[in-house]
Every structure is written in C-alpha cells, then in structure tokens.
Amino acid sequence: MNDLNKALGDIHSIRKQMAQATEFRGYGPITLASTGILAVVAAGAQALWLPEPAIHVAAYVGIWIWTAVVSASIVGAEMFARTRRIHSGMADEMIRMAVEQFLPAVGVGGLMTLVLVCFVPGSVWMLPGIWQVIFSLGVFSSCRFLPRPIAAAGAWYLLTGLTAISLGDNRALAAWVMGIPYGAGQLLVAGILLFNAKEGSDEN
C-alpha cells in the first residue's frame, strides 16, 4: 500500500510539473472579448442611469460587482469546457493552476471593496483604480503559463489603475474610468491569445 501511495504521489507530482511547463489554452479569445464588450455596456448603463455615482455608492458598486460576476462566470464556464477538450489528461491540474493564479487578486479586491465601502466611504472613489491595479497583479501572476505578450495587458491595467487613482476625487467614479480600461484591456488580451493561437497553428 505504501508503494502504491508513493507511486500515486509521484504521478501527481509529474502531472503538476508538466502542467506548470505547459502553456494554458483554456481562455477563449472570443469569450474574453465579450467580457470587454460587457464592460463597455455596463459603463453605458452607468452613464445613463447613474449620473452621480458618488451619491449612490451601493448602486455603483453593485453594477461593477455584477459585471465582474457575470464575466467570471462566462470565462469560467468556457475555461472548464475548453481546458478539458484541449488539455485532456492534464485538465484538472491546468484549471487548478489557472484559478490559483487569480484567486488571491479576487480575494484582495473583494476585501478592499468591503473595507472602503463599510468603513471609509469617503475614499470609495479609489475603488476603480484599486480594482484595476489588483487585476493587473492577477494578470502578471498568470504570465508564466500564458503567452509572454500578456504582460502588456498587465501593464495596461496597472497604468489605467494608477491614472484613475491620480484623479484624486469622485471623477474616478465616472463610467468610462472603468469602461475604457476593461473594454480595451480585455480586447487586448483576446487579440494576444488569438494571434498566439494562429501563430501556433502556422508553426504546426
């Protein structure tokens, strides 16, 4: 029994090492592009129905949390199906690795949102910048198993996040401070993945 457990442990370690050395192809370009479009739609809805977000903080936060939840659900559903189709035997390891890369960013973003909304409401204007900076960290942490140009998307979100924070007041809550960064950023990621997939096909 000990030999069997050791063998199973060795197989698990080998599969994990193989997953870490394999480029993750579970993110679909079209799905990621659709999340960018969703961000633009959410920004348009905010601009139309919530012209003064600083007065209606709960509604503002609600719009963007629901946008994030819907986007994550769409990406997650396709990621599970696509990874099982493309990575087959290593699918579980690849999915676990992808989730582990982004999970800390999601957790920190959620906690920062809770603290600012509940205890420092006067600083809620910082949320768009904070969300984008934290998202950039998630992108950077994922670079090691995605195409290298993805780092450009991480740099984009970092730049837009810092720019939003530099506004220094409620102007940062304007709809397009979120809509433009996420709309363009997700389209950038989708374009990089699509180009990389075509390049890989040409090489084969």
C-alpha positions in Angstrom: 0.0 0.0 0.0 2.9 2.4 0.8 4.4 1.7 -2.6 1.1 2.4 -4.3 0.7 5.7 -2.4 4.2 6.7 -3.3 3.6 5.8 -7.0 0.4 7.9 -7.0 2.2 10.8 -5.3 5.0 10.6 -7.9 2.4 10.6 -10.8 0.7 13.6 -9.2 4.0 15.5 -8.9 4.9 14.7 -12.6 1.5 15.9 -13.8 1.8 19.1 -11.8 5.3 19.8 -13.2 4.0 19.1 -16.7 1.1 21.5 -16.2 3.4 24.2 -14.9 5.6 23.8 -18.0 2.6 23.8 -20.4 1.1 27.0 -21.9 -2.5 27.3 -20.7 -5.0 27.4 -23.6 -8.2 27.4 -21.6 -9.1 31.0 -22.2 -11.1 31.6 -25.4 -10.4 34.9 -27.2 -14.0 35.4 -28.2 -15.2 34.9 -24.7 -12.6 37.3 -23.3 -13.5 39.9 -26.0 -17.2 39.5 -24.9 -16.3 40.4 -21.4 -14.7 43.6 -22.7 -17.9 44.4 -24.6 -19.8 43.7 -21.4 -17.7 46.2 -19.5 -18.5 48.9 -22.1 -22.2 48.0 -21.9 -22.0 48.3 -18.1 -20.3 51.7 -18.4 -23.0 52.9 -20.8 -25.7 51.7 -18.3 -24.0 53.6 -15.5 -23.7 56.7 -17.6 -27.3 56.6 -18.5 -28.9 55.5 -15.2 -26.4 56.6 -12.6 -25.1 60.1 -13.5 -24.0 60.8 -9.9 -22.3 57.6 -8.6 -20.8 59.3 -5.6 -24.3 59.8 -4.2 -25.4 56.2 -4.9 -22.3 54.2 -4.0 -24.1 51.0 -3.4 -25.6 51.1 -6.9 -22.3 51.9 -8.4 -20.5 49.0 -6.6 -23.4 46.8 -7.5 -23.1 47.5 -11.2 -19.5 46.6 -11.3 -19.6 43.6 -9.0 -22.4 42.1 -11.1 -20.4 42.8 -14.2 -17.4 41.0 -12.7 -19.5 38.1 -11.6 -21.2 37.6 -15.0 -17.8 38.0 -16.8 -16.1 35.5 -14.4 -19.0 33.0 -14.9 -18.8 33.2 -18.7 -15.0 32.9 -18.7 -15.1 30.1 -16.1 -17.7 28.0 -17.9 -15.8 28.1 -21.2 -12.5 27.6 -19.4 -13.7 24.3 -17.9 -15.0 23.0 -21.2 -12.1 24.3 -23.3 -9.4 23.0 -21.0 -10.9 19.5 -20.9 -11.0 19.5 -24.7 -7.5 20.9 -25.3 -5.5 19.7 -22.3 -7.4 16.4 -21.8 -5.5 14.4 -19.2 -3.9 17.4 -17.5 -7.2 19.4 -17.5 -7.7 19.3 -13.7 -4.2 20.4 -13.0 -4.3 23.2 -15.6 -7.7 24.5 -14.3 -6.4 24.4 -10.7 -3.3 26.3 -11.7 -5.3 29.0 -13.5 -7.7 29.5 -10.6 -4.8 29.7 -8.1 -3.1 32.4 -10.0 -6.1 34.7 -10.0 -7.8 33.7 -6.7 -5.6 36.0 -4.4 -6.3 39.0 -6.6 -10.1 38.3 -6.4 -9.9 37.9 -2.6 -7.9 41.0 -2.0 -10.2 43.0 -4.4 -13.3 41.8 -2.5 -11.8 42.6 0.9 -10.6 46.1 -0.2 -14.1 46.8 -1.6 -15.8 45.8 1.7 -13.4 47.8 3.9 -13.7 51.0 1.8 -17.5 50.8 1.4 -18.2 49.9 5.0 -15.5 51.8 6.9 -14.0 54.5 4.7 -16.9 55.7 2.4 -15.1 59.0 1.7 -12.4 57.0 -0.1 -14.7 54.9 -2.3 -13.6 57.0 -5.3 -10.4 55.0 -5.1 -12.1 51.7 -5.9 -11.9 51.8 -9.8 -8.1 52.4 -9.6 -7.6 49.8 -6.9 -9.7 47.2 -8.8 -7.6 47.8 -11.9 -4.2 47.6 -10.1 -5.2 44.4 -8.3 -6.5 43.0 -11.6 -3.1 43.8 -13.2 -1.4 41.8 -10.4 -3.6 38.8 -11.3 -2.7 39.2 -15.0 1.0 39.4 -14.2 0.9 36.3 -11.9 -0.7 34.4 -14.8 2.0 35.4 -17.3 4.2 32.4 -16.6 1.7 30.0 -18.2 0.2 32.3 -20.9 1.8 33.9 -24.0 4.5 36.4 -22.9 2.8 39.4 -24.6 0.0 39.1 -22.0 2.3 41.1 -19.8 1.3 44.1 -21.9 -2.3 43.7 -20.7 -1.0 43.6 -17.1 0.9 46.9 -17.8 -2.2 48.4 -19.3 -4.3 47.7 -16.2 -1.6 48.9 -13.9 -1.3 52.2 -15.9 -5.1 52.8 -16.1 -5.5 51.9 -12.4 -2.8 54.4 -11.3 -4.3 57.0 -13.6 -7.7 56.5 -12.0 -6.2 56.9 -8.5 -4.3 60.0 -9.7 -7.6 61.8 -10.4 -7.8 62.2 -6.7 -11.6 62.6 -6.3 -15.1 61.5 -7.4 -14.2 62.0 -11.0 -12.7 58.5 -10.7 -16.2 57.1 -10.4 -17.2 58.2 -13.9 -18.5 55.4 -16.0 -15.7 55.4 -18.6 -12.9 55.2 -16.0 -14.0 51.6 -15.7 -15.5 51.0 -19.2 -12.5 52.1 -21.2 -9.8 50.2 -19.3 -11.7 46.9 -19.1 -13.2 47.2 -22.6 -9.8 47.9 -24.2 -7.9 45.6 -21.8 -10.0 42.5 -22.4 -9.9 43.1 -26.2 -6.1 43.4 -25.9 -5.9 40.0 -24.1 -8.3 38.4 -26.6 -6.2 39.7 -29.5 -3.0 38.4 -28.0 -4.4 35.0 -27.4 -5.9 34.9 -30.9 -2.7 35.9 -32.5 -0.7 33.4 -30.5 -3.2 30.6 -31.4 -2.8 31.4 -35.1 1.0 31.6 -34.8 1.0 28.2 -33.1 -1.2 26.7 -35.9 1.2 28.1 -38.6 4.2 26.6 -36.9 2.5 23.2 -36.8 
